[in-house]
């Protein structure tokens, strides 16, 4: 397995791969790997001739009061996981390599920037869109694997690729969960024992919301209210709970909608802000 720190080296290696007629799979990460990241790498390795994994904690997607400085980093351990799973190349640039001067150009994402995560984390989704576009420019034509845990991010990346005509096939991959339903996240490392025990309420509330829809609840606001009433007494702070059309992230007028739905939530437990979501397809 190769480890590259420079953009030019990644471009050179991947152009050689594609010129040899081989397919490229790409997994973009901020490191601190858990089984969710590993599942993405495994899928890319299984479906492509060559897999590249980026490992870069992107400062653009952190607000000044967020956890950029203390975000977990363990590059040697992450590289070990990549090698074990069969990745071919790790791109682990420094901040100076990615941004040799403060960027003037960013990628704006319209209404996606101001709803859900965008409403609670100013500039976050613009930072995500900018770094993903930059990484796609470096990697080039590929299949790119993203977890469904951050559904809004996955939706944004799909729209970004479509709107900018990028040569990337975006592949969404299922959430990996703990036995009690807690979605795996690098920020789970921040949870104390007490916080960890409480955090399972997110998946339980989402499941309850889906059961309400299956039972015939037609008012999305009623589903939202019951999820909120489950989470608020348990979490330190509720960010949001909602039910939306999966592709548009807009709340439907009534349930069940004719299109697949997504139930999403975010909440604080101790110092950790966690997000989760589950899907419901009325056609299935």
N, C-alpha and C positions, 0 to 999 in steps of 0.2 A: 504494500500500500504506500502511495506517495502522499506527502504532506507539503502543500504549497502555501506560501504566504503572500505571493504577488499575483496580481490580476493577470499580468502578461503570461505568466507560466501556466495558469489555468486555461487561458484562451489557447495557448499553443498546444497543450496536451489534448484538449477536447477537439480542436480542429483536426488533429492527427487521428483521433478516434473516429470521428465522423467520416473523414476521407477514406478510412479503411472499411467503411460500410457498416460500422457498428452503432448501435443505439445508445443514447445517453440518458440515464436517470439522475434526477437531482433532488436532494433533500436539503432544504434551507432550515437551519436551526440557530438557536442562541446558546447551544451547549447545555451543560448540566443534564445529561441524558437520563431518561427513564425508559420504561418498557414501551411507552408510546412512541418515542423517537426511534427506538430500535425496531419497532414494527414497521415504520416507514422505510427505514434502510433495508430491512429484509424484503419488503415488497418491491422496492426498486431493484435490488439485486436479482430477484426472481424474474423480473419483467424486462430487464435491459442487459445489454452486453457490458456496460460500463457505468458505474455509479459514483457520483461526486456528492460529497456532503459538505456544506458550508457551516462554519462554526464562528459566529460573530455576534456579540452583544451590541445591538444597534442603538446608539445613543439618541437617534432621532425620534424613537417611539416612546421615550421616557420623558415625562414632565419633570420640572425641577424638583418637585417634592416626592418623586417616586424613587424606586429602589435600584437605580442604575449602578451605583457604586458597590452595593452589597449583593447584586444579583449573582447567584451561584455560578462559579466558573471552575472547571476542572478539565483542562484540555488533555493532559496525559491520559486520564481515565476515559474521556470521550473517544480519544483516538484508539484506545484499546478496544472499546466496543465496536467502533467502525471496522477495525481490522478483523475482529472475530466474526462479524456478520458478513464480511466479504466486500466491503466498500473498496473502491480502487483509488480514490483520491479524496483527500480532505483539504478544503480551502479554509485556512485559519488566518485571515489577515489581521494586522494591527489596525487601530483606529486611524493612524496616519496613512496607511496604505489605502484605506477605503475613502478617506476624506482628507486629502492633502491640504485643503483649505476649507473653511466653512462653506457649505453648499448654498448657492443662490437659487438654484433650480430645485423644485420639489414637485411631486405628483399629487395633484388635488383630486379628490374622489367625490365631489358633489355632496349629495345628501347623506351618503354613507359616513361622512366624517363627523356628522353631528347627531347621530342616533345611537342608542345603546352604548357601546364602549366609547364612541366618539363624544357622547354627551357627558360622560364622566371623566374622560381622560383627554384633555385638550391637546390636539395635535398628534395624538397617538396614531390614528389611522393614516394620516398623511405621511408620518414617519415610516409606517409599515409599507405603504404603497411605494414610497421613494426607494427604500432599501431593496424591496423585491424587484422593482424595475431595474435597479442597478445590478443586482445579482443575475437576473435573466439576461441582461446585456453581456455580462462577463461569461456566463455559461453557454449561452447560445441555444440552438435548437435542442429540445429535450422533453422528457416527461418529468413533470415536477410534482412531488408528493407532499400533500399537506394534510394534517390531521383535522378531523371534524370538530375537535374540542372547541376551537375558536371558529365557530360557524361564520361569524361576521367577517373575519379575516379571509376565510376560504371564499366567501361570496365576493369579497372585494377583489381577490386575486383573479378569480374567474372573469369578473367584469373588466379588470385591467387588461388581461390578455386579449379579450375580445375587442375592447374598444381601441387598443393600440396595435392590434394585428401582430402580436408577438408570436414567434414560432415555438410555442410552448403548449403542451397538452397538460392541463391541470388534473391531477388525480386526487380525489378526496378519499381519505382512509378512516375507518371507524375509530371511535374513541376507545381507548384502553382504560379499564376501570379496576379499582381494588375490589375485593370480594363484597364489601358493603356498598358498592356503587360509586364511591368517590372517584371522579375522573383524575387520572394521573396528570401531574403538572410539576414543573420545576419549582414552583412556589410552594408546593406541599412541604418542602423542606423547612419552611418557616413555621410550620404548625407545631405547637406544643401538644402534649398528649390530650389535654382538655380540648384544645381547638380542633385537633384531628377527630375526636369523637363527635364533635358538633357538626363538622363540615359535611358529613353524610346526608344532612338534611336537604342539600341542594338536589341530589339525585332523587330522593324520596318525593320532594315537592314536584319535580318534573314528571315523575311517574304518575303521581296523583292527578296532575293536570291532564295527562294523556288519557287516564281512565275516565275522567269527567267527560272528555270529548267522545270517547267510545260509548259512554253510557247515554249520550244524546244531548249533552249540554250545547246549546246553540249560541250562547252569549260569550264571546271571548273575554269580556271584562270580568265575568263571573269566574272564569278559569284563572285569570290573573289574580283576582282578589284572594282566592283560596290558596294559591301558591304563596302569595305575600304573607298571608296569615300563618302559614306553616313556617316560613323562613324567619320572619322578623323577630319572634320571641327567642330564637335560638342563635342567630348570628349577632355579631356586634354591630353591623350596619348592613342593611339591604341596599344594594345598588339598583337592581331592577329585577322584575320577573315579567315575562311577556309571552304572548303567542303570536307568531307572524307567519305569513306565507314564506316558504323556505327561500325562494329565489329573490324576492323583492325586499324582504325584511319589513314589510308593512303589515299591520294588523288587519285581518279580514273583517268585513262587516258582520259576518255571522259564521257559525260553525255547523257542520264541517265544511270547509272550503273545498272547491273542486281540485285544488292543487295541493301538493305536499306541504305540510306545516312544520314549523320548528318552534319548540318551546325553549326559551333561553332565560338564564338567570345569572346574577353576579352578587356577591356578598363578601363582607370582611369577616374573618375569624382571626382574632388577634392581629398580628401584623401582616397577615396574608390576605390579599384580595383574590378570590377564586371565581372562575366562570365555569358554566356548564350548560349543556343543552341536550335535547333529545328530539328526534323526529317522529312525525306521525303522517302516514300516507293514507288518506281515506280510500284510495283505490285498491288497497291491499287488505 
